[in-house]
Amino acid sequence: MDVKIAPSWKEHLAAEFEKPYFKQLVEFVKNEYRTQKVYPPGRLIFHAFDKCSFDDVKVVILGQDPYHGEGQANGLCFSVADHVPIPPSLVNIFKEIHADLGKPIPKTGNLERWASQGVLLLNATLTVRANTPGSHQKKGWETFTDAVVHLLAEQKEGLVFMLWGKYAQEKGKFIDKTRHLVLTAAHPSPFAADKGWFGCRHFSKANEYLRSRGLQEIDW
């Protein structure tokens, strides 16, 4: 499968792309794009891997599904395209950054600026039918993104994993906490944010850890 991703990811994932489950997944996804309205746009399915190369990853944030509304999803978890209203979960993320670091709340929900600094914004499922959350779950994407998380956890050291909510925490439960910083909190959605999201201070903790390892901190 020829996809637009950074060369270092292409190299590390070449074997995964050849596995039978992934080939079946490709056929399913191609058929969905042919017959249904699916997000994100096809060219942005692997946007997270294109904007943040394997070599540059410093922080990993795990999401679940892409946004399923018109024009929202841009291939990065929690992120939306420019000029799209900022979704409630991302509003709460920005509120926590403001409380934690004093940064002003941005006017755009496009998180490409994080990705270009080494933040891998990875959804567990990379595609979704319009207005049908969860529609592309259990088709193979989770197997693929599990492989990505394993690859990062095993082949790199000193990463920051931000696991928000039970789903992300389950997906990252195998990560060796002696080799990486694993930060857990409630999901930032309005349904859960008051149960441990606000006040988690993940953004200052991440930067403190990166600085302790001699790395450039993230401009959140």
C-alpha positions in Angstrom: 0.0 0.0 0.0 1.5 3.3 -1.1 0.5 5.9 1.5 1.8 9.4 2.3 3.9 8.9 5.4 7.3 10.0 6.6 10.0 7.7 5.1 11.2 6.5 8.6 7.7 5.2 9.3 7.4 3.5 5.9 10.6 1.6 6.7 9.5 0.6 10.2 6.0 -0.4 9.1 6.8 -2.1 5.8 6.3 -5.6 7.3 3.0 -4.6 8.9 1.7 -3.4 5.5 2.3 -6.8 4.0 0.4 -8.8 6.6 -2.9 -10.5 5.6 -5.1 -8.5 8.0 -3.7 -5.2 6.7 -4.4 -6.2 3.1 -8.0 -7.0 4.1 -8.3 -3.7 5.9 -7.1 -1.9 2.8 -9.8 -3.5 0.7 -12.5 -2.7 3.3 -11.3 1.0 3.5 -11.1 1.4 -0.3 -14.6 0.0 -0.7 -15.9 2.3 2.1 -14.4 5.4 0.4 -16.0 4.3 -2.9 -19.5 3.7 -1.6 -19.9 5.8 1.6 -18.9 9.3 2.9 -15.9 8.6 5.0 -13.5 10.8 7.1 -10.8 12.0 7.0 -10.2 12.7 3.3 -8.3 9.8 1.9 -5.0 11.7 1.5 -5.0 12.4 5.3 -5.6 8.9 6.6 -2.0 8.6 7.6 -1.5 12.3 8.3 -0.2 11.6 11.9 2.6 9.5 10.4 3.4 12.1 7.7 3.6 15.1 10.1 5.6 13.3 12.8 8.3 10.9 11.6 9.3 7.8 13.7 12.7 9.4 14.4 11.1 12.6 15.7 8.5 11.2 18.1 8.8 12.5 21.6 5.2 12.4 22.9 2.4 10.0 21.9 -1.3 11.0 22.5 -3.8 8.2 21.9 -7.3 8.9 20.6 -10.1 6.5 19.6 -12.0 7.4 16.4 -11.6 10.3 14.0 -14.3 13.0 14.3 -17.3 12.0 12.1 -18.7 15.4 11.3 -18.4 17.3 8.0 -14.9 18.8 7.5 -13.7 18.0 11.0 -11.2 15.1 10.9 -7.7 15.9 9.6 -5.9 12.7 10.4 -4.6 13.8 13.8 -6.4 12.7 17.0 -8.3 15.5 18.8 -7.4 17.8 16.0 -9.7 19.5 13.5 -9.1 21.4 10.3 -8.6 25.2 10.4 -11.8 27.2 10.4 -13.8 24.3 12.0 -15.4 25.0 15.4 -13.2 23.5 18.2 -14.9 20.3 19.5 -15.7 20.1 23.3 -12.9 17.6 24.2 -10.3 19.9 22.5 -11.8 22.9 24.3 -11.1 21.1 27.6 -7.6 20.2 26.5 -6.9 23.9 25.7 -8.4 24.9 29.1 -6.1 22.5 30.9 -3.0 23.8 29.0 -4.1 27.4 29.9 -4.4 26.4 33.6 -1.2 24.4 33.6 1.1 26.6 31.5 -0.7 29.9 31.3 -0.9 29.8 27.5 -3.7 31.6 25.7 -6.5 29.4 24.3 -5.9 29.1 20.5 -8.3 30.3 17.9 -7.8 27.1 15.8 -8.1 23.4 16.7 -5.6 22.3 14.1 -2.8 20.5 16.1 -0.4 20.1 13.2 1.9 22.5 15.1 2.2 19.9 17.8 2.8 17.1 15.3 5.7 19.0 13.7 7.4 19.2 17.1 7.3 15.5 17.7 3.8 14.7 19.1 2.3 11.7 17.4 -1.5 12.2 17.5 -2.6 8.7 16.9 -6.2 7.5 16.7 -6.8 3.8 17.4 -9.0 3.7 14.3 -7.9 5.9 11.4 -11.1 6.1 9.4 -14.9 6.5 10.1 -18.2 6.7 8.2 -19.8 10.2 8.3 -22.0 10.6 11.3 -21.5 7.0 12.4 -19.0 6.8 15.3 -17.3 3.4 15.7 -18.3 2.3 12.2 -14.7 1.3 11.3 -13.8 -0.3 14.6 -12.8 -4.0 14.7 -11.9 -4.0 11.0 -8.1 -4.2 11.5 -7.1 -0.6 12.4 -6.7 -1.5 16.1 -4.3 -4.3 15.2 -2.3 -1.9 13.2 -2.2 0.9 15.7 -1.4 -1.6 18.5 1.6 -2.6 16.4 2.6 1.1 16.1 2.5 1.6 19.9 4.5 -1.6 20.5 7.1 -0.5 18.0 7.5 2.9 19.7 7.6 1.5 23.2 10.1 -1.2 22.3 12.4 0.5 19.9 12.6 3.9 21.5 13.3 5.2 25.0 12.3 8.2 26.9 8.9 8.9 25.2 6.0 10.5 26.9 2.7 8.6 26.5 -0.5 10.5 27.4 -3.3 8.0 28.0 -6.6 9.8 28.5 -9.6 7.6 29.5 -10.0 3.9 29.9 -9.7 3.0 26.2 -6.3 4.7 25.8 -5.1 3.3 29.1 -6.0 -0.2 28.1 -4.3 0.2 24.7 -1.1 1.3 26.4 -1.1 -0.9 29.5 1.9 -2.9 28.3 4.3 0.1 28.1 7.4 -0.2 30.3 7.2 2.6 32.8 10.9 2.3 33.6 11.7 3.3 30.0 9.0 5.8 29.3 6.9 8.4 31.1 3.3 7.2 31.1 0.7 9.9 32.1 -2.9 8.8 32.7 -6.0 10.9 33.3 -9.7 10.9 32.7 -10.8 11.6 29.1 -11.1 15.3 28.3 -14.6 14.9 27.0 -17.4 16.9 28.8 -18.7 13.6 30.1 -15.5 12.7 32.0 -13.4 15.9 32.3 -14.5 16.7 35.9 -13.5 13.2 37.0 -9.8 13.8 36.8 -8.9 15.6 33.6 -8.8 19.1 34.9 -5.7 19.6 37.1 -3.8 16.6 35.6 -1.0 19.0 34.5 0.2 16.5 31.8 1.6 19.3 29.6 4.0 20.7 32.2 4.9 17.2 33.3 5.8 16.2 29.8 8.0 19.2 29.3 9.7 18.7 32.6 10.5 15.1 31.6 11.7 16.1 28.1 14.0 18.8 29.6 15.4 16.3 32.1 16.5 14.2 29.1 18.1 17.1 27.3 15.3 17.4 24.8 13.5 20.5 23.4 10.1 20.9 25.2 6.9 21.1 23.3 5.3 24.5 22.7 1.8 23.5 23.6 
